């Protein structure tokens, strides 16, 4: 079960991802996305 903090981070990340789809994302943003996907996969959730 994800903690409230993890959910909050995920939601803020998700919203920033949808806003930045049209422009190339910087390295840090891409890294955050990869980390979040890895966390979801690790917990058995589909990304």
PyMOL Python script that loads the backbone (N, CA, C, O; Angstrom):
from pymol import cmd

cmd.read_pdbstr("""\
ATOM      1  N   UNK A   1       0.846  -1.195   0.000  1.00  0.00           N
ATOM      2  CA  UNK A   1       0.000   0.000   0.000  1.00  0.00           C
ATOM      3  C   UNK A   1       0.885   1.249   0.000  1.00  0.00           C
ATOM      4  O   UNK A   1       1.794   1.378   0.820  1.00  0.00           O
ATOM      5  N   UNK A   2       0.614   2.138  -0.902  1.00  0.00           N
ATOM      6  CA  UNK A   2       1.407   3.359  -0.994  1.00  0.00           C
ATOM      7  C   UNK A   2       1.051   4.311   0.145  1.00  0.00           C
ATOM      8  O   UNK A   2      -0.107   4.403   0.554  1.00  0.00           O
ATOM      9  N   UNK A   3       2.051   5.008   0.643  1.00  0.00           N
ATOM     10  CA  UNK A   3       1.801   5.997   1.685  1.00  0.00           C
ATOM     11  C   UNK A   3       1.205   7.257   1.061  1.00  0.00           C
ATOM     12  O   UNK A   3       1.270   7.447  -0.153  1.00  0.00           O
ATOM     13  N   UNK A   4       0.628   8.108   1.892  1.00  0.00           N
ATOM     14  CA  UNK A   4       0.050   9.353   1.387  1.00  0.00           C
ATOM     15  C   UNK A   4       1.110  10.196   0.689  1.00  0.00           C
ATOM     16  O   UNK A   4       0.832  10.845  -0.319  1.00  0.00           O
ATOM     17  N   UNK A   5       2.333  10.183   1.233  1.00  0.00           N
ATOM     18  CA  UNK A   5       3.414  10.963   0.639  1.00  0.00           C
ATOM     19  C   UNK A   5       3.764  10.435  -0.748  1.00  0.00           C
ATOM     20  O   UNK A   5       3.982  11.217  -1.673  1.00  0.00           O
ATOM     21  N   UNK A   6       3.820   9.110  -0.898  1.00  0.00           N
ATOM     22  CA  UNK A   6       4.126   8.515  -2.200  1.00  0.00           C
ATOM     23  C   UNK A   6       3.038   8.848  -3.213  1.00  0.00           C
ATOM     24  O   UNK A   6       3.331   9.161  -4.367  1.00  0.00           O
ATOM     25  N   UNK A   7       1.784   8.780  -2.780  1.00  0.00           N
ATOM     26  CA  UNK A   7       0.669   9.102  -3.667  1.00  0.00           C
ATOM     27  C   UNK A   7       0.747  10.561  -4.094  1.00  0.00           C
ATOM     28  O   UNK A   7       0.542  10.883  -5.264  1.00  0.00           O
ATOM     29  N   UNK A   8       1.044  11.441  -3.142  1.00  0.00           N
ATOM     30  CA  UNK A   8       1.148  12.868  -3.435  1.00  0.00           C
ATOM     31  C   UNK A   8       2.251  13.113  -4.460  1.00  0.00           C
ATOM     32  O   UNK A   8       2.063  13.868  -5.414  1.00  0.00           O
ATOM     33  N   UNK A   9       3.413  12.466  -4.258  1.00  0.00           N
ATOM     34  CA  UNK A   9       4.522  12.613  -5.201  1.00  0.00           C
ATOM     35  C   UNK A   9       4.123  12.091  -6.570  1.00  0.00           C
ATOM     36  O   UNK A   9       4.425  12.713  -7.588  1.00  0.00           O
ATOM     37  N   UNK A  10       3.447  10.955  -6.598  1.00  0.00           N
ATOM     38  CA  UNK A  10       3.042  10.354  -7.860  1.00  0.00           C
ATOM     39  C   UNK A  10       2.061  11.255  -8.602  1.00  0.00           C
ATOM     40  O   UNK A  10       2.174  11.430  -9.815  1.00  0.00           O
ATOM     41  N   UNK A  11       1.107  11.823  -7.885  1.00  0.00           N
ATOM     42  CA  UNK A  11       0.125  12.693  -8.517  1.00  0.00           C
ATOM     43  C   UNK A  11       0.778  13.957  -9.056  1.00  0.00           C
ATOM     44  O   UNK A  11       0.450  14.405 -10.155  1.00  0.00           O
ATOM     45  N   UNK A  12       1.702  14.537  -8.290  1.00  0.00           N
ATOM     46  CA  UNK A  12       2.375  15.743  -8.768  1.00  0.00           C
ATOM     47  C   UNK A  12       3.244  15.409  -9.973  1.00  0.00           C
ATOM     48  O   UNK A  12       3.350  16.203 -10.908  1.00  0.00           O
ATOM     49  N   UNK A  13       3.866  14.234  -9.952  1.00  0.00           N
ATOM     50  CA  UNK A  13       4.683  13.804 -11.078  1.00  0.00           C
ATOM     51  C   UNK A  13       3.810  13.561 -12.301  1.00  0.00           C
ATOM     52  O   UNK A  13       4.153  13.986 -13.404  1.00  0.00           O
ATOM     53  N   UNK A  14       2.689  12.883 -12.113  1.00  0.00           N
ATOM     54  CA  UNK A  14       1.793  12.579 -13.222  1.00  0.00           C
ATOM     55  C   UNK A  14       1.295  13.852 -13.888  1.00  0.00           C
ATOM     56  O   UNK A  14       1.256  13.937 -15.116  1.00  0.00           O
ATOM     57  N   UNK A  15       0.915  14.844 -13.086  1.00  0.00           N
ATOM     58  CA  UNK A  15       0.405  16.083 -13.652  1.00  0.00           C
ATOM     59  C   UNK A  15       1.504  16.823 -14.409  1.00  0.00           C
ATOM     60  O   UNK A  15       1.242  17.424 -15.452  1.00  0.00           O
ATOM     61  N   UNK A  16       2.737  16.783 -13.889  1.00  0.00           N
ATOM     62  CA  UNK A  16       3.827  17.467 -14.582  1.00  0.00           C
ATOM     63  C   UNK A  16       4.194  16.743 -15.868  1.00  0.00           C
ATOM     64  O   UNK A  16       4.621  17.371 -16.837  1.00  0.00           O
ATOM     65  N   UNK A  17       4.032  15.435 -15.880  1.00  0.00           N
ATOM     66  CA  UNK A  17       4.322  14.651 -17.082  1.00  0.00           C
ATOM     67  C   UNK A  17       3.345  15.017 -18.187  1.00  0.00           C
ATOM     68  O   UNK A  17       3.758  15.238 -19.325  1.00  0.00           O
ATOM     69  N   UNK A  18       2.057  15.086 -17.872  1.00  0.00           N
ATOM     70  CA  UNK A  18       1.065  15.389 -18.890  1.00  0.00           C
ATOM     71  C   UNK A  18       1.260  16.808 -19.419  1.00  0.00           C
ATOM     72  O   UNK A  18       0.987  17.073 -20.590  1.00  0.00           O
ATOM     73  N   UNK A  19       1.725  17.712 -18.577  1.00  0.00           N
ATOM     74  CA  UNK A  19       1.938  19.086 -19.018  1.00  0.00           C
ATOM     75  C   UNK A  19       3.187  19.226 -19.886  1.00  0.00           C
ATOM     76  O   UNK A  19       3.263  20.121 -20.728  1.00  0.00           O
ATOM     77  N   UNK A  20       4.164  18.344 -19.685  1.00  0.00           N
ATOM     78  CA  UNK A  20       5.431  18.505 -20.391  1.00  0.00           C
ATOM     79  C   UNK A  20       5.607  17.523 -21.545  1.00  0.00           C
ATOM     80  O   UNK A  20       6.725  17.330 -22.023  1.00  0.00           O
ATOM     81  N   UNK A  21       4.519  16.899 -21.998  1.00  0.00           N
ATOM     82  CA  UNK A  21       4.614  15.922 -23.084  1.00  0.00           C
ATOM     83  C   UNK A  21       5.063  16.603 -24.374  1.00  0.00           C
ATOM     84  O   UNK A  21       5.874  16.048 -25.115  1.00  0.00           O
ATOM     85  N   UNK A  22       4.544  17.802 -24.651  1.00  0.00           N
ATOM     86  CA  UNK A  22       4.830  18.466 -25.914  1.00  0.00           C
ATOM     87  C   UNK A  22       6.259  18.989 -26.003  1.00  0.00           C
ATOM     88  O   UNK A  22       6.809  19.112 -27.097  1.00  0.00           O
ATOM     89  N   UNK A  23       6.862  19.295 -24.860  1.00  0.00           N
ATOM     90  CA  UNK A  23       8.237  19.791 -24.889  1.00  0.00           C
ATOM     91  C   UNK A  23       9.198  18.697 -24.418  1.00  0.00           C
ATOM     92  O   UNK A  23       8.806  17.847 -23.618  1.00  0.00           O
ATOM     93  N   UNK A  24      10.435  18.697 -24.890  1.00  0.00           N
ATOM     94  CA  UNK A  24      11.376  17.672 -24.439  1.00  0.00           C
ATOM     95  C   UNK A  24      11.647  17.818 -22.945  1.00  0.00           C
ATOM     96  O   UNK A  24      11.930  18.913 -22.460  1.00  0.00           O
ATOM     97  N   UNK A  25      11.560  16.716 -22.231  1.00  0.00           N
ATOM     98  CA  UNK A  25      11.782  16.773 -20.789  1.00  0.00           C
ATOM     99  C   UNK A  25      13.269  16.777 -20.491  1.00  0.00           C
ATOM    100  O   UNK A  25      14.067  16.211 -21.239  1.00  0.00           O
ATOM    101  N   UNK A  26      13.629  17.411 -19.406  1.00  0.00           N
ATOM    102  CA  UNK A  26      15.041  17.443 -19.021  1.00  0.00           C
ATOM    103  C   UNK A  26      15.427  16.124 -18.360  1.00  0.00           C
ATOM    104  O   UNK A  26      14.562  15.292 -18.088  1.00  0.00           O
ATOM    105  N   UNK A  27      16.689  15.933 -18.106  1.00  0.00           N
ATOM    106  CA  UNK A  27      17.189  14.676 -17.551  1.00  0.00           C
ATOM    107  C   UNK A  27      16.579  14.342 -16.205  1.00  0.00           C
ATOM    108  O   UNK A  27      16.251  13.186 -15.938  1.00  0.00           O
ATOM    109  N   UNK A  28      16.425  15.350 -15.354  1.00  0.00           N
ATOM    110  CA  UNK A  28      15.898  15.115 -14.014  1.00  0.00           C
ATOM    111  C   UNK A  28      14.454  14.624 -14.078  1.00  0.00           C
ATOM    112  O   UNK A  28      14.070  13.707 -13.352  1.00  0.00           O
ATOM    113  N   UNK A  29      13.668  15.233 -14.938  1.00  0.00           N
ATOM    114  CA  UNK A  29      12.261  14.836 -15.068  1.00  0.00           C
ATOM    115  C   UNK A  29      12.161  13.407 -15.593  1.00  0.00           C
ATOM    116  O   UNK A  29      11.369  12.607 -15.095  1.00  0.00           O
ATOM    117  N   UNK A  30      12.970  13.094 -16.603  1.00  0.00           N
ATOM    118  CA  UNK A  30      12.982  11.740 -17.162  1.00  0.00           C
ATOM    119  C   UNK A  30      13.392  10.732 -16.101  1.00  0.00           C
ATOM    120  O   UNK A  30      12.828   9.640 -16.016  1.00  0.00           O
ATOM    121  N   UNK A  31      14.371  11.102 -15.297  1.00  0.00           N
ATOM    122  CA  UNK A  31      14.837  10.205 -14.239  1.00  0.00           C
ATOM    123  C   UNK A  31      13.721   9.961 -13.220  1.00  0.00           C
ATOM    124  O   UNK A  31      13.541   8.835 -12.755  1.00  0.00           O
ATOM    125  N   UNK A  32      12.976  11.007 -12.875  1.00  0.00           N
ATOM    126  CA  UNK A  32      11.865  10.859 -11.934  1.00  0.00           C
ATOM    127  C   UNK A  32      10.827   9.883 -12.484  1.00  0.00           C
ATOM    128  O   UNK A  32      10.312   9.031 -11.761  1.00  0.00           O
ATOM    129  N   UNK A  33      10.531  10.024 -13.781  1.00  0.00           N
ATOM    130  CA  UNK A  33       9.546   9.145 -14.416  1.00  0.00           C
ATOM    131  C   UNK A  33      10.023   7.700 -14.348  1.00  0.00           C
ATOM    132  O   UNK A  33       9.254   6.802 -14.005  1.00  0.00           O
ATOM    133  N   UNK A  34      11.282   7.480 -14.674  1.00  0.00           N
ATOM    134  CA  UNK A  34      11.833   6.123 -14.637  1.00  0.00           C
ATOM    135  C   UNK A  34      11.784   5.549 -13.231  1.00  0.00           C
ATOM    136  O   UNK A  34      11.451   4.378 -13.047  1.00  0.00           O
ATOM    137  N   UNK A  35      12.114   6.371 -12.234  1.00  0.00           N
ATOM    138  CA  UNK A  35      12.090   5.915 -10.845  1.00  0.00           C
ATOM    139  C   UNK A  35      10.662   5.543 -10.446  1.00  0.00           C
ATOM    140  O   UNK A  35      10.443   4.518  -9.802  1.00  0.00           O
ATOM    141  N   UNK A  36       9.695   6.373 -10.827  1.00  0.00           N
ATOM    142  CA  UNK A  36       8.301   6.100 -10.470  1.00  0.00           C
ATOM    143  C   UNK A  36       7.830   4.814 -11.127  1.00  0.00           C
ATOM    144  O   UNK A  36       7.143   4.011 -10.496  1.00  0.00           O
ATOM    145  N   UNK A  37       8.196   4.607 -12.405  1.00  0.00           N
ATOM    146  CA  UNK A  37       7.831   3.371 -13.091  1.00  0.00           C
ATOM    147  C   UNK A  37       8.458   2.181 -12.383  1.00  0.00           C
ATOM    148  O   UNK A  37       7.813   1.147 -12.207  1.00  0.00           O
ATOM    149  N   UNK A  38       9.709   2.326 -11.979  1.00  0.00           N
ATOM    150  CA  UNK A  38      10.406   1.242 -11.291  1.00  0.00           C
ATOM    151  C   UNK A  38       9.713   0.911  -9.968  1.00  0.00           C
ATOM    152  O   UNK A  38       9.564  -0.258  -9.612  1.00  0.00           O
ATOM    153  N   UNK A  39       9.292   1.952  -9.244  1.00  0.00           N
ATOM    154  CA  UNK A  39       8.598   1.748  -7.972  1.00  0.00           C
ATOM    155  C   UNK A  39       7.289   1.000  -8.207  1.00  0.00           C
ATOM    156  O   UNK A  39       6.955   0.077  -7.465  1.00  0.00           O
ATOM    157  N   UNK A  40       6.552   1.398  -9.236  1.00  0.00           N
ATOM    158  CA  UNK A  40       5.282   0.739  -9.530  1.00  0.00           C
ATOM    159  C   UNK A  40       5.509  -0.723  -9.898  1.00  0.00           C
ATOM    160  O   UNK A  40       4.779  -1.597  -9.430  1.00  0.00           O
ATOM    161  N   UNK A  41       6.503  -0.997 -10.723  1.00  0.00           N
ATOM    162  CA  UNK A  41       6.808  -2.369 -11.124  1.00  0.00           C
ATOM    163  C   UNK A  41       7.227  -3.186  -9.909  1.00  0.00           C
ATOM    164  O   UNK A  41       6.823  -4.338  -9.756  1.00  0.00           O
ATOM    165  N   UNK A  42       8.036  -2.584  -9.048  1.00  0.00           N
ATOM    166  CA  UNK A  42       8.501  -3.276  -7.845  1.00  0.00           C
ATOM    167  C   UNK A  42       7.341  -3.670  -6.939  1.00  0.00           C
ATOM    168  O   UNK A  42       7.386  -4.713  -6.285  1.00  0.00           O
ATOM    169  N   UNK A  43       6.313  -2.845  -6.900  1.00  0.00           N
ATOM    170  CA  UNK A  43       5.154  -3.125  -6.049  1.00  0.00           C
ATOM    171  C   UNK A  43       4.143  -4.014  -6.756  1.00  0.00           C
ATOM    172  O   UNK A  43       3.119  -4.367  -6.172  1.00  0.00           O
ATOM    173  N   UNK A  44       4.413  -4.382  -8.004  1.00  0.00           N
ATOM    174  CA  UNK A  44       3.527  -5.275  -8.732  1.00  0.00           C
ATOM    175  C   UNK A  44       2.399  -4.564  -9.453  1.00  0.00           C
ATOM    176  O   UNK A  44       1.485  -5.215  -9.959  1.00  0.00           O
ATOM    177  N   UNK A  45       2.444  -3.237  -9.510  1.00  0.00           N
ATOM    178  CA  UNK A  45       1.404  -2.480 -10.199  1.00  0.00           C
ATOM    179  C   UNK A  45       1.817  -2.244 -11.646  1.00  0.00           C
ATOM    180  O   UNK A  45       3.005  -2.124 -11.947  1.00  0.00           O
ATOM    181  N   UNK A  46       0.843  -2.177 -12.532  1.00  0.00           N
ATOM    182  CA  UNK A  46       1.146  -1.881 -13.934  1.00  0.00           C
ATOM    183  C   UNK A  46       1.397  -0.385 -14.078  1.00  0.00           C
ATOM    184  O   UNK A  46       0.656   0.436 -13.537  1.00  0.00           O
ATOM    185  N   UNK A  47       2.449  -0.042 -14.813  1.00  0.00           N
ATOM    186  CA  UNK A  47       2.805   1.370 -14.986  1.00  0.00           C
ATOM    187  C   UNK A  47       1.834   2.034 -15.945  1.00  0.00           C
ATOM    188  O   UNK A  47       1.960   3.226 -16.226  1.00  0.00           O
TER     189      UNK A  47
END
""", "prot")
cmd.dss("prot")
cmd.show_as("cartoon", "prot")
cmd.util.cbc("prot")
cmd.orient("prot")
